[in-house]
Amino acid sequence: GYSQNGESLAAVNLFSRMFSAGIKPSEYTIVGVLNACSDICYIEEGKQVHSYLLKLGFERHLFAVTALVDMYAKSGCLADARKGFDCLQERDVALWTSLISGYVQNSDNEEALILYRGMKTEGIIPNEPTMASVLKACSSLATLELGKQVHGHTIKHGFSLEVPIGSALSTMYSKCGSLEDGNLVFRRTPNKDVVSWNAMISGMSHNGRGDEALELFEEMLAEGTEPDDVTFVNIISACSHKGFVERGW
């Protein structure tokens, strides 16, 4: 309850009281407290829960191990996350995605793509978070051809261009310098969020198309999307590239 409602610290404290009182937790309780530790970056407490998980014999339980892998991955402890992943033979999409996204979050994009290929080989069908993470890896590596292949996978698996897929595709194409493809995806993306706008504005700015970056910014404001710090950095960059000092102010 506490963990699901965002009161992660309260969830961890409640689990500590349960432990002190000698109350044996269920697998769902273990999952909840691991998620809570992940939310508030309580890695040491998470490791203690891991030890307790082993004592309870949950080390082969998919639900518990997925939460454990997710906690370690989000905390940057990728070696520990990988150990948990490797101890299971039956893996579902949530487990694969937790580790893939962990590698991407920690800038190990090559390993994320290797893992994605392994996931496909095992016949696991990806979900939206999987594809968004893989596209982010392609963006970071600026691998346009692979990014196009992954775009094809999103179409094959029937994903729409709603956020997060649309944003991830726009970002990937923009960072790879394929602005026409990025703009095509962007225009087809419904309910664009600030990330989608930033991707295209940044792409235009960094490819010498400052005029179009500024036009996009004005369009973004007209559509009622609130800019963030990233937006303003991109706009200042666009203005400096084009010599529009007065517009930058």
Backbone as CSV, one residue per row, in Angstrom:
resi,resn,N_x,N_y,N_z,CA_x,CA_y,CA_z,C_x,C_y,C_z
1,GLY,0.803,-1.203,0.000,0.000,0.000,0.000,0.839,1.258,0.000
2,TYR,1.722,1.381,1.024,2.574,2.569,1.114,3.411,2.746,-0.140
3,SER,4.041,1.641,-0.596,4.935,1.719,-1.750,4.180,2.155,-2.993
4,GLN,2.982,1.594,-3.204,2.202,1.915,-4.392,1.711,3.352,-4.378
5,ASN,1.537,3.929,-3.190,1.048,5.294,-3.081,2.169,6.319,-3.013
6,GLY,3.397,5.894,-3.271,4.504,6.826,-3.304,5.115,7.141,-1.955
7,GLU,4.635,6.513,-0.886,5.182,6.769,0.446,6.253,5.720,0.740
8,SER,7.321,5.808,-0.023,8.329,4.750,0.002,9.072,4.666,1.327
9,LEU,9.395,5.818,1.902,10.106,5.807,3.179,9.262,5.150,4.259
10,ALA,7.969,5.448,4.269,7.063,4.827,5.239,7.006,3.320,5.029
11,ALA,7.049,2.876,3.769,7.023,1.442,3.466,8.266,0.749,4.009
12,VAL,9.430,1.377,3.826,10.681,0.792,4.329,10.661,0.727,5.851
13,ASN,10.189,1.791,6.497,10.134,1.816,7.963,9.162,0.772,8.500
14,LEU,8.036,0.606,7.822,7.056,-0.392,8.243,7.632,-1.793,8.116
15,PHE,8.372,-2.043,7.047,9.000,-3.349,6.869,10.012,-3.613,7.983
16,SER,10.751,-2.590,8.387,11.722,-2.743,9.477,11.020,-3.133,10.769
17,ARG,9.856,-2.535,11.018,9.093,-2.886,12.222,8.564,-4.312,12.130
18,MET,8.121,-4.714,10.948,7.686,-6.105,10.749,8.817,-7.073,11.055
19,PHE,10.000,-6.723,10.538,11.174,-7.577,10.730,11.507,-7.696,12.215
20,SER,11.477,-6.562,12.926,11.795,-6.553,14.358,10.769,-7.344,15.159
21,ALA,9.521,-7.327,14.680,8.452,-8.041,15.388,8.415,-9.526,15.043
22,GLY,9.287,-9.950,14.132,9.348,-11.360,13.765,8.225,-11.819,12.857
23,ILE,7.584,-10.878,12.173,6.492,-11.224,11.254,7.084,-11.617,9.906
24,LYS,6.729,-12.805,9.439,7.262,-13.301,8.173,6.543,-12.638,7.001
25,PRO,7.271,-11.949,6.126,6.624,-11.272,4.995,6.315,-12.235,3.854
26,SER,5.344,-11.866,3.058,5.042,-12.623,1.847,5.940,-12.135,0.716
27,GLU,5.885,-12.844,-0.410,6.655,-12.407,-1.575,6.210,-11.014,-2.024
28,TYR,4.910,-10.742,-1.938,4.399,-9.443,-2.364,4.911,-8.318,-1.464
29,THR,5.079,-8.627,-0.173,5.650,-7.639,0.747,7.091,-7.345,0.374
30,ILE,7.852,-8.405,0.061,9.250,-8.241,-0.352,9.333,-7.377,-1.613
31,VAL,8.459,-7.653,-2.560,8.440,-6.873,-3.803,8.143,-5.404,-3.507
32,GLY,7.165,-5.164,-2.651,6.794,-3.793,-2.314,7.923,-3.014,-1.676
33,VAL,8.638,-3.647,-0.746,9.717,-2.927,-0.060,10.926,-2.751,-0.976
34,LEU,11.174,-3.695,-1.873,12.251,-3.518,-2.859,11.935,-2.353,-3.798
35,ASN,10.677,-2.255,-4.216,10.270,-1.125,-5.055,10.437,0.195,-4.310
36,ALA,10.119,0.170,-3.009,10.270,1.374,-2.191,11.738,1.767,-2.071
37,CYS,12.608,0.785,-1.824,14.050,1.057,-1.745,14.561,1.631,-3.061
38,SER,14.040,1.115,-4.158,14.425,1.612,-5.481,14.004,3.062,-5.664
39,ASP,12.785,3.385,-5.234,12.244,4.740,-5.410,13.066,5.795,-4.685
40,ILE,13.577,5.457,-3.495,14.275,6.463,-2.681,15.775,6.185,-2.583
41,CYS,16.267,5.300,-3.465,17.712,5.004,-3.553,18.286,4.513,-2.222
42,TYR,17.538,3.679,-1.517,18.017,3.071,-0.272,18.696,1.746,-0.614
43,ILE,19.880,1.822,-1.196,20.536,0.621,-1.690,20.967,-0.303,-0.556
44,GLU,21.478,0.249,0.555,21.916,-0.602,1.663,20.736,-1.350,2.268
45,GLU,19.620,-0.647,2.437,18.409,-1.310,2.938,17.928,-2.355,1.931
46,GLY,18.066,-2.040,0.637,17.689,-2.995,-0.399,18.522,-4.259,-0.342
47,LYS,19.806,-4.108,-0.039,20.683,-5.278,0.095,20.276,-6.136,1.290
48,GLN,19.827,-5.487,2.362,19.348,-6.242,3.524,18.090,-7.031,3.171
49,VAL,17.214,-6.399,2.397,16.005,-7.101,1.948,16.385,-8.262,1.036
50,HIS,17.410,-8.076,0.218,17.914,-9.146,-0.641,18.335,-10.345,0.205
51,SER,19.069,-10.090,1.280,19.501,-11.179,2.170,18.298,-11.903,2.761
52,TYR,17.292,-11.127,3.138,16.093,-11.718,3.712,15.349,-12.529,2.660
53,LEU,15.341,-12.035,1.432,14.716,-12.745,0.313,15.333,-14.132,0.144
54,LEU,16.658,-14.198,0.263,17.356,-15.482,0.134,16.974,-16.426,1.268
55,LYS,16.874,-15.889,2.480,16.502,-16.718,3.634,15.105,-17.302,3.471
56,LEU,14.231,-16.545,2.826,12.850,-16.991,2.636,12.693,-17.928,1.440
57,GLY,13.774,-18.097,0.674,13.728,-19.009,-0.465,13.057,-18.451,-1.698
58,PHE,13.072,-17.111,-1.841,12.419,-16.471,-2.981,13.371,-16.200,-4.141
59,GLU,14.589,-16.749,-4.077,15.589,-16.389,-5.090,15.286,-16.954,-6.472
60,ARG,14.297,-17.831,-6.591,13.893,-18.347,-7.895,12.477,-17.900,-8.259
61,HIS,11.948,-16.973,-7.480,10.598,-16.477,-7.734,10.669,-15.270,-8.667
62,LEU,10.044,-15.375,-9.814,10.153,-14.354,-10.854,9.743,-12.968,-10.370
63,PHE,8.636,-12.880,-9.680,8.107,-11.596,-9.226,9.107,-10.894,-8.305
64,ALA,9.639,-11.641,-7.335,10.584,-11.069,-6.371,11.908,-10.707,-7.033
65,VAL,12.407,-11.582,-7.880,13.707,-11.335,-8.522,13.618,-10.155,-9.489
66,THR,12.489,-9.996,-10.159,12.324,-8.845,-11.051,12.430,-7.540,-10.268
67,ALA,11.790,-7.485,-9.104,11.884,-6.286,-8.257,13.315,-6.075,-7.778
68,LEU,14.005,-7.164,-7.470,15.399,-7.085,-7.020,16.303,-6.554,-8.133
69,VAL,16.149,-7.109,-9.320,16.945,-6.668,-10.476,16.668,-5.199,-10.773
70,ASP,15.409,-4.808,-10.718,15.034,-3.420,-10.980,15.673,-2.479,-9.962
71,MET,15.668,-2.890,-8.694,16.258,-2.073,-7.637,17.752,-1.888,-7.848
72,TYR,18.463,-2.987,-8.122,19.906,-2.900,-8.347,20.223,-2.099,-9.616
73,ALA,19.457,-2.324,-10.667,19.716,-1.628,-11.936,19.541,-0.123,-11.787
74,LYS,18.460,0.292,-11.127,18.206,1.721,-10.945,19.230,2.370,-10.024
75,SER,19.853,1.560,-9.163,20.863,2.079,-8.235,22.259,2.061,-8.833
76,GLY,22.380,1.572,-10.066,23.677,1.526,-10.732,24.509,0.308,-10.394
77,CYS,23.939,-0.626,-9.644,24.661,-1.851,-9.267,24.378,-2.929,-10.318
78,LEU,24.928,-2.737,-11.505,24.569,-3.592,-12.636,25.079,-5.014,-12.496
79,ALA,26.225,-5.199,-11.840,26.746,-6.558,-11.646,25.787,-7.362,-10.777
80,ASP,25.267,-6.732,-9.715,24.296,-7.413,-8.846,22.989,-7.659,-9.587
81,ALA,22.577,-6.682,-10.392,21.354,-6.852,-11.181,21.499,-8.025,-12.141
82,ARG,22.666,-8.132,-12.766,22.887,-9.204,-13.734,22.904,-10.573,-13.060
83,LYS,23.457,-10.634,-11.845,23.463,-11.909,-11.110,22.038,-12.387,-10.857
84,GLY,21.181,-11.463,-10.442,19.790,-11.831,-10.205,19.114,-12.292,-11.480
85,PHE,19.369,-11.589,-12.563,18.802,-11.936,-13.866,19.259,-13.324,-14.303
86,ASP,20.555,-13.590,-14.157,21.128,-14.850,-14.643,20.700,-16.065,-13.828
87,CYS,20.221,-15.841,-12.610,19.850,-16.989,-11.774,18.494,-17.571,-12.172
88,LEU,17.769,-16.871,-13.040,16.469,-17.367,-13.495,16.555,-17.890,-14.918
89,GLN,15.928,-19.017,-15.152,15.871,-19.557,-16.510,14.615,-19.089,-17.235
90,GLU,13.520,-18.969,-16.497,12.266,-18.487,-17.079,12.165,-16.989,-16.813
91,ARG,12.291,-16.183,-17.873,12.293,-14.727,-17.719,11.160,-14.126,-18.541
92,ASP,10.456,-13.175,-17.952,9.384,-12.516,-18.700,9.839,-11.143,-19.179
93,VAL,8.961,-10.446,-19.881,9.328,-9.162,-20.480,9.690,-8.125,-19.423
94,ALA,9.034,-8.178,-18.259,9.332,-7.202,-17.207,10.764,-7.348,-16.712
95,LEU,11.224,-8.590,-16.553,12.592,-8.823,-16.092,13.608,-8.352,-17.132
96,TRP,13.406,-8.732,-18.382,14.307,-8.289,-19.454,14.356,-6.764,-19.524
97,THR,13.194,-6.142,-19.443,13.123,-4.686,-19.568,13.807,-3.982,-18.407
98,SER,13.673,-4.526,-17.207,14.333,-3.923,-16.041,15.837,-3.852,-16.244
99,LEU,16.419,-4.937,-16.744,17.871,-4.954,-16.926,18.292,-4.096,-18.121
100,ILE,17.550,-4.177,-19.218,17.868,-3.351,-20.391,17.832,-1.868,-20.027
101,SER,16.769,-1.442,-19.353,16.656,-0.027,-18.990,17.732,0.371,-17.994
102,GLY,18.135,-0.567,-17.123,19.222,-0.287,-16.190,20.529,-0.019,-16.909
103,TYR,20.833,-0.834,-17.909,22.051,-0.605,-18.701,21.996,0.750,-19.406
104,VAL,20.840,1.086,-19.961,20.709,2.364,-20.671,20.866,3.535,-19.705
105,GLN,20.215,3.446,-18.542,20.303,4.517,-17.549,21.731,4.732,-17.075
106,ASN,22.532,3.683,-17.126,23.916,3.780,-16.674,24.908,3.860,-17.837
107,SER,24.378,4.230,-19.008,25.187,4.514,-20.212,25.943,3.313,-20.764
108,ASP,25.520,2.110,-20.413,26.118,0.917,-21.018,25.207,0.479,-22.159
109,ASN,25.178,1.312,-23.191,24.211,1.122,-24.271,24.497,-0.102,-25.128
110,GLU,25.782,-0.417,-25.315,26.133,-1.607,-26.096,25.582,-2.867,-25.439
111,GLU,25.740,-2.954,-24.114,25.243,-4.139,-23.399,23.720,-4.204,-23.458
112,ALA,23.078,-3.047,-23.413,21.617,-3.010,-23.516,21.154,-3.593,-24.849
113,LEU,21.858,-3.255,-25.925,21.482,-3.757,-27.250,21.771,-5.244,-27.393
114,ILE,22.869,-5.699,-26.785,23.169,-7.141,-26.786,22.051,-7.893,-26.070
115,LEU,21.612,-7.337,-24.949,20.548,-7.967,-24.168,19.236,-7.980,-24.954
116,TYR,18.979,-6.900,-25.670,17.761,-6.831,-26.490,17.766,-7.918,-27.561
117,ARG,18.924,-8.128,-28.181,19.025,-9.194,-29.188,18.777,-10.561,-28.542
118,GLY,19.317,-10.750,-27.336,19.091,-12.003,-26.620,17.626,-12.213,-26.295
119,MET,16.970,-11.144,-25.935,15.539,-11.193,-25.638,14.747,-11.634,-26.862
120,LYS,15.094,-11.069,-28.018,14.413,-11.444,-29.257,14.680,-12.905,-29.608
121,THR,15.928,-13.340,-29.394,16.300,-14.723,-29.695,15.475,-15.701,-28.872
122,GLU,15.182,-15.316,-27.622,14.397,-16.190,-26.744,12.898,-16.083,-27.002
123,GLY,12.519,-15.241,-27.967,11.109,-15.154,-28.338,10.253,-14.316,-27.415
124,ILE,10.890,-13.465,-26.597,10.132,-12.594,-25.700,9.669,-11.365,-26.480
125,ILE,8.382,-11.093,-26.442,7.831,-9.933,-27.150,8.022,-8.688,-26.289
126,PRO,8.675,-7.653,-26.815,8.931,-6.444,-26.021,7.663,-5.644,-25.761
127,ASN,7.723,-4.805,-24.733,6.632,-3.874,-24.478,7.108,-2.443,-24.752
128,GLU,6.266,-1.473,-24.496,6.635,-0.084,-24.801,7.875,0.381,-24.040
129,PRO,7.976,0.118,-22.723,9.197,0.523,-22.017,10.458,-0.127,-22.582
130,THR,10.349,-1.382,-23.038,11.506,-2.036,-23.672,11.950,-1.244,-24.885
131,MET,11.016,-0.962,-25.777,11.348,-0.292,-27.029,11.868,1.122,-26.785
132,ALA,11.282,1.816,-25.808,11.744,3.172,-25.499,13.191,3.152,-25.018
133,SER,13.543,2.162,-24.188,14.920,2.049,-23.691,15.886,1.699,-24.813
134,VAL,15.485,0.780,-25.681,16.353,0.371,-26.793,16.566,1.540,-27.757
135,LEU,15.521,2.300,-28.020,15.659,3.477,-28.883,16.570,4.525,-28.246
136,LYS,16.493,4.651,-26.925,17.389,5.581,-26.232,18.840,5.141,-26.377
137,ALA,19.075,3.821,-26.321,20.430,3.298,-26.526,20.921,3.628,-27.933
138,CYS,20.052,3.448,-28.922,20.415,3.786,-30.308,20.729,5.270,-30.439
139,SER,19.954,6.111,-29.740,20.196,7.555,-29.771,21.568,7.890,-29.222
140,SER,21.894,7.305,-28.078,23.169,7.605,-27.423,24.352,7.165,-28.266
141,LEU,24.181,6.061,-28.997,25.260,5.542,-29.840,25.226,6.128,-31.250
142,ALA,24.164,6.889,-31.547,23.978,7.478,-32.887,24.060,6.423,-33.982
143,THR,23.404,5.286,-33.734,23.400,4.187,-34.706,22.090,4.237,-35.497
144,LEU,22.102,4.991,-36.588,20.877,5.231,-37.351,20.298,3.957,-37.945
145,GLU,21.144,3.122,-38.554,20.627,1.914,-39.202,19.954,0.988,-38.195
146,LEU,20.603,0.813,-37.040,19.989,-0.024,-36.010,18.713,0.630,-35.495
147,GLY,18.747,1.954,-35.347,17.551,2.668,-34.912,16.390,2.466,-35.862
148,LYS,16.673,2.456,-37.162,15.625,2.202,-38.151,15.070,0.783,-38.017
149,GLN,15.963,-0.165,-37.729,15.512,-1.544,-37.526,14.574,-1.630,-36.322
150,VAL,14.959,-0.943,-35.245,14.126,-0.955,-34.040,12.791,-0.260,-34.317
151,HIS,12.825,0.809,-35.111,11.582,1.466,-35.532,10.683,0.444,-36.233
152,GLY,11.292,-0.361,-37.097,10.538,-1.415,-37.765,9.931,-2.401,-36.784
153,HIS,10.667,-2.704,-35.709,10.145,-3.621,-34.689,8.918,-3.016,-33.996
154,THR,8.957,-1.690,-33.759,7.805,-1.057,-33.098,6.557,-1.165,-33.971
155,ILE,6.758,-1.050,-35.279,5.626,-1.189,-36.209,5.140,-2.637,-36.231
156,LYS,6.099,-3.572,-36.285,5.767,-4.997,-36.324,4.945,-5.417,-35.114
157,HIS,5.316,-4.877,-33.941,4.629,-5.271,-32.710,3.408,-4.406,-32.417
158,GLY,3.074,-3.506,-33.336,1.825,-2.763,-33.224,1.822,-1.598,-32.261
159,PHE,3.006,-1.050,-31.940,3.046,0.087,-31.028,2.667,1.369,-31.768
160,SER,1.863,2.190,-31.124,1.485,3.471,-31.720,2.588,4.495,-31.465
161,LEU,2.418,5.678,-32.016,3.397,6.748,-31.827,3.084,7.608,-30.607
162,GLU,2.231,7.094,-29.727,2.003,7.792,-28.462,3.312,7.820,-27.674
163,VAL,3.392,8.765,-26.711,4.505,8.766,-25.772,4.434,7.438,-25.008
164,PRO,5.570,6.731,-24.754,6.948,7.175,-24.954,7.573,6.800,-26.305
165,ILE,6.897,5.981,-27.113,7.518,5.516,-28.357,7.764,6.681,-29.320
166,GLY,6.771,7.534,-29.503,6.922,8.659,-30.418,8.072,9.569,-30.025
167,SER,8.164,9.879,-28.724,9.261,10.731,-28.236,10.612,10.074,-28.459
168,ALA,10.686,8.782,-28.157,11.957,8.060,-28.298,12.402,8.004,-29.756
169,LEU,11.445,7.807,-30.671,11.785,7.767,-32.098,12.241,9.136,-32.603
170,SER,11.524,10.188,-32.219,11.922,11.542,-32.630,13.322,11.866,-32.139
171,THR,13.588,11.511,-30.882,14.907,11.762,-30.299,15.983,10.988,-31.037
172,MET,15.707,9.714,-31.318,16.694,8.873,-31.990,17.049,9.435,-33.363
173,TYR,16.034,9.752,-34.164,16.303,10.273,-35.508,17.024,11.619,-35.445
174,SER,16.626,12.464,-34.513,17.254,13.783,-34.398,18.717,13.666,-34.001
175,LYS,19.001,12.815,-33.016,20.383,12.660,-32.558,21.256,11.985,-33.610
176,CYS,20.628,11.205,-34.473,21.381,10.549,-35.549,21.489,11.437,-36.788
177,GLY,20.931,12.646,-36.715,21.042,13.596,-37.820,20.037,13.408,-38.932
178,SER,19.072,12.494,-38.730,18.055,12.246,-39.757,16.808,13.065,-39.419
179,LEU,16.903,14.372,-39.639,15.857,15.283,-39.184,14.537,15.105,-39.917
180,GLU,14.599,14.733,-41.197,13.353,14.549,-41.948,12.545,13.389,-41.368
181,ASP,13.236,12.276,-41.082,12.543,11.135,-40.470,12.032,11.505,-39.084
182,GLY,12.869,12.231,-38.330,12.461,12.654,-36.995,11.236,13.541,-37.036
183,ASN,11.217,14.471,-37.977,10.084,15.385,-38.095,8.823,14.653,-38.536
184,LEU,8.990,13.650,-39.404,7.846,12.856,-39.861,7.190,12.137,-38.682
185,VAL,8.026,11.516,-37.840,7.505,10.841,-36.646,6.865,11.863,-35.709
186,PHE,7.564,12.973,-35.510,7.093,14.025,-34.608,5.706,14.519,-35.009
187,ARG,5.509,14.755,-36.292,4.223,15.275,-36.760,3.105,14.254,-36.602
188,ARG,3.463,12.989,-36.573,2.446,11.936,-36.439,2.201,11.545,-34.982
189,THR,2.997,12.124,-34.073,2.864,11.770,-32.658,1.747,12.583,-32.009
190,PRO,0.695,11.913,-31.515,-0.367,12.654,-30.826,0.058,12.996,-29.399
191,ASN,-0.539,14.036,-28.849,-0.294,14.402,-27.447,1.194,14.525,-27.133
192,LYS,1.881,15.314,-27.919,3.331,15.474,-27.746,3.648,16.026,-26.362
193,ASP,4.650,15.460,-25.701,5.106,15.999,-24.430,6.329,16.875,-24.655
194,VAL,6.851,17.462,-23.585,7.985,18.378,-23.708,9.226,17.665,-24.239
195,VAL,9.356,16.362,-23.945,10.503,15.592,-24.438,10.475,15.524,-25.963
196,SER,9.293,15.315,-26.529,9.155,15.258,-27.990,9.559,16.581,-28.627
197,TRP,9.050,17.671,-28.070,9.394,18.996,-28.599,10.892,19.261,-28.471
198,ASN,11.445,18.949,-27.305,12.875,19.191,-27.080,13.741,18.422,-28.066
199,ALA,13.325,17.195,-28.381,14.105,16.366,-29.310,14.225,17.045,-30.666
200,MET,13.110,17.553,-31.170,13.137,18.180,-32.491,13.825,19.539,-32.466
201,ILE,13.571,20.322,-31.415,14.227,21.635,-31.305,15.737,21.459,-31.222
202,SER,16.170,20.491,-30.412,17.606,20.215,-30.275,18.195,19.751,-31.596
203,GLY,17.484,18.858,-32.287,17.971,18.350,-33.566,18.157,19.465,-34.581
204,MET,17.174,20.351,-34.662,17.282,21.481,-35.590,18.441,22.393,-35.204
205,SER,18.539,22.680,-33.918,19.580,23.588,-33.432,20.975,23.067,-33.718
206,HIS,21.192,21.774,-33.432,22.532,21.211,-33.568,22.897,20.839,-35.005
207,ASN,21.942,20.959,-35.895,22.237,20.687,-37.304,22.147,21.955,-38.152
208,GLY,22.360,23.102,-37.494,22.452,24.363,-38.214,21.145,24.914,-38.738
209,ARG,20.029,24.463,-38.157,18.716,24.932,-38.620,18.018,25.700,-37.500
210,GLY,18.714,26.751,-37.060,18.226,27.545,-35.938,16.890,28.204,-36.183
211,ASP,16.648,28.662,-37.419,15.359,29.293,-37.742,14.206,28.329,-37.451
212,GLU,14.374,27.080,-37.890,13.321,26.077,-37.700,13.178,25.696,-36.233
213,ALA,14.295,25.715,-35.499,14.237,25.443,-34.061,13.388,26.498,-33.359
214,LEU,13.584,27.757,-33.731,12.815,28.846,-33.129,11.345,28.784,-33.531
215,GLU,11.090,28.396,-34.772,9.702,28.237,-35.218,9.003,27.129,-34.429
216,LEU,9.730,26.037,-34.186,9.171,24.940,-33.391,8.874,25.392,-31.967
217,PHE,9.777,26.185,-31.402,9.580,26.689,-30.045,8.309,27.533,-29.965
218,GLU,8.114,28.397,-30.951,6.915,29.234,-30.975,5.654,28.377,-31.152
219,GLU,5.767,27.340,-31.965,4.640,26.415,-32.160,4.335,25.661,-30.870
220,MET,5.396,25.270,-30.172,5.254,24.566,-28.895,4.479,25.426,-27.892
221,LEU,4.854,26.696,-27.789,4.167,27.606,-26.871,2.717,27.805,-27.286
222,ALA,2.491,27.918,-28.590,1.131,28.125,-29.097,0.224,26.944,-28.781
223,GLU,0.810,25.738,-28.726,0.017,24.541,-28.427,-0.140,24.307,-26.929
224,GLY,0.482,25.183,-26.125,0.282,25.109,-24.682,1.197,24.159,-23.943
225,THR,2.285,23.713,-24.582,3.246,22.843,-23.900,4.230,23.702,-23.116
226,GLU,4.392,23.396,-21.841,5.266,24.172,-20.966,6.721,23.798,-21.212
227,PRO,7.572,24.769,-21.580,8.995,24.453,-21.785,9.693,24.175,-20.465
228,ASP,10.799,23.435,-20.523,11.609,23.191,-19.333,13.016,23.738,-19.554
229,ASP,13.915,23.436,-18.623,15.287,23.950,-18.722,15.971,23.497,-20.010
230,VAL,15.713,22.246,-20.408,16.330,21.710,-21.627,15.875,22.509,-22.844
231,THR,14.593,22.860,-22.861,14.070,23.655,-23.974,14.839,24.962,-24.117
232,PHE,15.021,25.652,-22.998,15.674,26.966,-23.052,17.147,26.857,-23.437
233,VAL,17.808,25.803,-22.980,19.201,25.590,-23.394,19.273,25.415,-24.906
234,ASN,18.348,24.632,-25.458,18.324,24.410,-26.908,18.021,25.696,-27.678
235,ILE,17.114,26.509,-27.144,16.755,27.759,-27.822,17.916,28.749,-27.788
236,ILE,18.595,28.839,-26.650,19.765,29.724,-26.564,20.834,29.271,-27.550
237,SER,21.001,27.942,-27.658,21.968,27.398,-28.614,21.579,27.760,-30.042
238,ALA,20.287,27.640,-30.350,19.807,27.974,-31.701,20.045,29.447,-32.011
239,CYS,19.779,30.300,-31.029,19.972,31.741,-31.225,21.446,32.076,-31.434
240,SER,22.316,31.427,-30.662,23.751,31.720,-30.786,24.295,31.240,-32.126
241,HIS,23.780,30.091,-32.603,24.237,29.573,-33.895,23.833,30.493,-35.047
242,LYS,22.674,31.112,-34.911,22.166,31.948,-36.002,22.482,33.429,-35.801
243,GLY,23.099,33.753,-34.672,23.407,35.152,-34.401,22.193,35.960,-33.992
244,PHE,21.135,35.275,-33.526,19.926,35.977,-33.099,20.047,36.355,-31.623
245,VAL,20.989,37.190,-31.306,21.235,37.513,-29.901,20.009,38.145,-29.267
246,GLU,19.352,39.053,-30.010,18.200,39.741,-29.436,17.056,38.767,-29.184
247,ARG,16.921,37.715,-30.001,15.852,36.729,-29.782,16.206,35.825,-28.622
248,GLY,17.497,35.580,-28.421,17.915,34.784,-27.268,17.545,35.444,-25.965
249,TRP,17.577,36.768,-25.960,17.148,37.483,-24.768,15.627,37.523,-24.696
